[in-house]
């Protein structure tokens, strides 16, 4: 089972869109069972899938108040995708609450390990909020790897070192955590973007070869709550996401475990 946190301290870089499309392609194209975990109190991923927030949520897992069996916590939203929803309660679960003993970072790792032991789930994708909150920290402690979506602007490049340092700080609790790669989002052919990409690829951090090209179809797909990989299957972004899945997961085939 692969566990991946999609993280950036900045908002608006495409974290949720990345999770949605990776999950959709893995589920629909390759018949992989995927659990998406919404760690953002803005609940964008939860709202995209129309998942209820009056049942078990990420906040319940972090508080340790959820049902003991992981299958009773997640909600199936398609035949191959289930979600652990977010709720606005995550606003209260910040790092100060953890220090006061009001939430348990290890609870998310225990939740993921229980899924792995039952061998029914292939991939877990964490949609992390901007910054480092209780939920995003718990996700990093439970994940094997991190995907960092970025835009090609000066702010993204300037914040890269700090973000990598924050990820590295989690390794004291999760030694196996690795940066899978930086994902260049909304790529387009312009001098500033090409120059910024050269700077990024010269940094000591893995960068995916595949970029996600800028496309109006991505925005349109979010308005109708569909993955762009399904909404506009021939769009540049849809093709890019499918190639990204191949780069991240290799030749995953149609059946079997990842």
N, C-alpha and C positions, 0 to 999 in steps of 0.2 A: 504494500500500500504506500502510495506517495502522498506526502503531506506538504503543502506549499502555501506559504503566506505571501500575499500580494500587498506590498507595503511601499509607502513613500510618505515622508513627513509633510509634503505639500498636498493640497487638495487640487482637484481638477485635472489630474494627469492621466486618468483613465483606469484607475484600479478596479472599480466595480465593473466597468465594461469589459475589462480583461477577464475577470472571473466569470462573468456571464458567458462570454464566447468560448473560453476554454472548456467550461463545463458542458456547454451545448455540443461542441464538436466531439468531445470525448464520449458523451452519452449517445448522440444521434448517429455519428459516423462510425464509432468504434464499439458501441454497446458496452461502455464502461459505466460502472455504478459510481456516481459522484455525490459527495456531500459538500455543500457550500455552507460556510459559517460566516454569518454577518456580524462582524465585530464593531460596526460603526453605529453609534446612537442615532445618526440621521436616518438609518433604516432603509437606505436606497435599494439595497439588494433584496431585502425583505419585501419592500413595496413592489419591486419589479415582478417578483413571483406571486404577489398577492397572498403571502403567507400570513397566518394569524399571529398576533403578538399577545394573545390572552392565555396562551399555553406556555410550555417550557421555552426559555430563551437563553441566550448566552449569559445573561445576568444570573440566571438560576444556576447555571453550571459553575460560574465563578464563585457564587455564594455557597455552593455545595448543597443546594436545596432541591435538586432535580431528582427524578426517578433513577434508581440504580441501573436499569437496563438502557443502554444507549439508543436502542431502537424505539423506545417510548418517548424520546426527547425530540427526535427529528421529525420533520413533516415532509411527506413526499409531494413534490410539485410537478413532476413529470414521471413517466415510468422508470427513468434511469437517474433522476436527480432528486435529492432530498436536501432540505435546508434546516439548519439550526438558526432560527431567526434572531434578530436584534430587537431591542426595545429601548425606549427613552430612559429606562432605568440605568443604562450604561453610563449616563452622565454622572451619576452619583458614585460609580465604581471607579474612582481614580486611584492613583498610586497611594495617596494619603489613606484611603480606605483600606488598602492592602496592608499598609504598615500598622493600621489599627486592628488588624485581624478580622476585618469584615468581609474579605474575599480571599479566595485561595487560587493562586496562580497555577499550582500543580493540578488543579481540578480539570483544566482543559487538556493537559497532557494525559491524565488518566482516562478522560473521555475518548481521546484519540487512540490510546493504547487498547482500550476495550474493543473498539471497532476493528483494529488491526488483528487482534487475537481471534475474532470471529470470522475473519477472512471473507466478509461479505461486501466490503467496500474497496474500490480500486484507488480512488483519489479523493483527498480532502483539500479543498481550497478555502483559505481564509481571506476574506475581504476586510482589510484593516483600515481604520480611520486615519486621517492625517495626524501626525505626531505620535508620541508614545504614551498610550493610555494603559489602563489596567488590562483591557481586552486585547490590545495589540501586543502587549508584553506577554500575556498568556498564550497568544497565538504563536509568537516566536519561540516560546518555550516548548510548544507542542510540535512545531514544524521541523522538517528535515532541510528545507531550502526556502529561499526568498527570491521572489521576482520583484524587481523595482522598476515600475513604469515611469518614464520621464518624458518631458517635452524638451526640445532642443533650444533652451534659452539659458541665459546667464545664471538665473536663480537656481535652476536645477543643477547646473554644474557646480556652483558655489556650495550648495548644500550637500553634495555627494559625500564628502569626507566625513562630515558630522553624522550622516545617516549610517555610513559603514561602521563608524565607531560605536554607534548605538547598537547595531546588530552584533558587533564583536563582543560588546559587554554582556550580551545574553549567553555567550558560550560558556560562561562559568557555571550556568545552570543547564545548558543544553549544548554540550561539546560537539555534537554532530551537526549543528546548524551551519549551513553553507549558503553563500549567495549564488543562486542558480544563474542569475544574469540580470543585467539592466536591459529593459525593453524600451526602445525608442518608439514613442507614440506620436501620431499625427505628423509623420515625416512628410516633407514636401521639398521639391527641388528649388532651393533658394540659397544664395551665398551664405547668409547667417546660419542656416540650418546645417549646411554641408560643413562649414567651419566648426560649428559646435560639435558635430558628430566626430570629426577628426580629433578634437580635444578629448572627447569622452573615450574614444577607442584607444587613446594613448594612456589613459589612466590605468592604474593597477587593479582593475576590477573586470570580471567577465561581462561582456556585452553580447547579447544575442545577435547573430548575423541577420536574422529576419527582423525587419522593422514593420510597423503598422502605418500604412500611408494615410494621410489626411483624406477624409471622405465625408461628404454631407450625409451619406447613408447611415453613418454611425449615429449622428444626432437624430435623424428620422427614426431609426430603430428604437431608440430609447423612448421616444414620444409614444410609440405604439406598443412598448413593452415587449419587444421581440429581439432576440440576438441578431446582430447584423449578419451573422453567418447563415441565418435562415431568412431574414427579411429581404436581403439583397445578395443572393448567393454568388452572383457574378461580379459584385463590386470589388474594388481593389482591397478594401479592408477585410472583406470576407475571405478572399484568397490569402491575404497575409496571415490572418489568424489560423487558417488551416495549415499553412506552412510552419507557423510558429509551434503548433502542436507537434508536428513532426520533428522539429528541432529539439523541443523540450523532452518529448517522450520517446523519440526514435520511431522505428517502424513498429507501431503498437499493434498492428493487425486488427482483426475483427473480434477475436475471442481471446480469453485468457487474462491473466493478471498483468498489471504493469509493474 
